[in-house]
Amino acid sequence: MYFLNLISGILPFLLTLAFYNVQTHAAHTSNWAVLVSTSRFWFNYRHLSNTLSLYRTVKRLGIPDSQILLLLPDDMACNPRNAFPGTVYSNADRHMDLYGTNIEVDYRGYEVTVENFIRLLTDRWEEGVPASKRLLTDEGSNILIYMTGHGGNEFLKFQDSEEISSWDLADAFSQMREKGRYNEMLFMIDTCQANTLFRQFYADGVIATGSSEEDESSYSHHADNDVGVAVIDRWTYYVLEFLEKEVTGLNSDKTLGDLFDSYDVEKIHSRPGVRWDLFPGGEEAGRSRRVVDFFGNVQGVEVQSGNAREELQKDLEGLMRLVEEYQEFAAAQEKNQTLMDEVMVQRGAGEKAQVQVQDGKMTSSVRLKKDAFSSRQVAGAVVLAGLASLWYFGSKIMV
């Protein structure tokens, strides 16, 4: 009885806690990355290595290839001028091959166009486009968008043949917001006059950062003499340096504020910029977002719709009622058993034979005891099953 009283007492608290966790943690359910190099030709090797470096980092932090869209307009690894065929490096010591054997390129060569990029963001495709080429996000998805290439005042070139403007990006992001395609977005761009590319943004929930102000160039960091060209840009290099040294796993508490504070104009040779005003809560809220909220995988989160939350609440309330019913049943059985025990004591040991003669009454007594014991077993099983259910749902909804 004490155990049942204890369970019935704490179940309302567990119900409230579980329902609160469903509502609190259902907003951010997944992380996606869209990584875009917009330059072809061998002398733009660094733009491809910039993108592959970010690709390696988000994979290291757990975002699966199924949630990464990688756009590469040229295959530097197979370029005949590559002194190290089949490889791409971002450091002169060639410590790590960024291309490797485990890379999934979703858009390659002439597939990397302004039209396809905007269709990718807005999910406006004809029938038959495979899931691997689509950004299958929803209102619970955080999206990291990284772009690198050659640009100017409010535009970025695509393969030296077309351009995407700040207004194009702004309208695409607005459509995404209207269609519920993201929860929060981090937009990063490394190009000349990069900060002008997010000047026209107006969709809510976006944090934007770039490598250089208007009329400033974005510079390469260093070249590899054997490769013969620059292998990475300065701003991307120092962003990666922070991510590799400070964000070593999903448990990292480093924030976007920490990342942006690490920008050093003396090292980058241009003035990086950050735009906070579109983010709910402004700079204070944006700075507190963890880096892994965009660069890492989301674990231990289950998408819960409004109906799912209602069903969970009903199930838990039903569990409470069931325990109360068995509590009343067990109390009645224990009362019957106590009365029978008192009768047996009054009759005494000398009346043992008489009690045995009254076979029907003895059988009834034994049945009552067995029923009481069985009721305890059933009630205990129900309680254990209920707690197991609470543990199961709790493990699904807790971050």
PyMOL commands that set and color helices and strands:
alter all, ss='L'
color gray80, all
select helices_A, chain A and resi 2-25+42-60+65-67+76-78+109-111+114-122+131-133+166-178+194-198+234-246+256-261+265-268+282-288+292-295+306-347+349-357+359-397
alter helices_A, ss='H'
color red, helices_A
select strands_A, chain A and resi 30-37+68-72+107-108+141-148+151-152+155-158+162-165+184-190+206-210+220-224+229-233+273-275
alter strands_A, ss='S'
color yellow, strands_A
deselect
rebuild
show_as cartoon
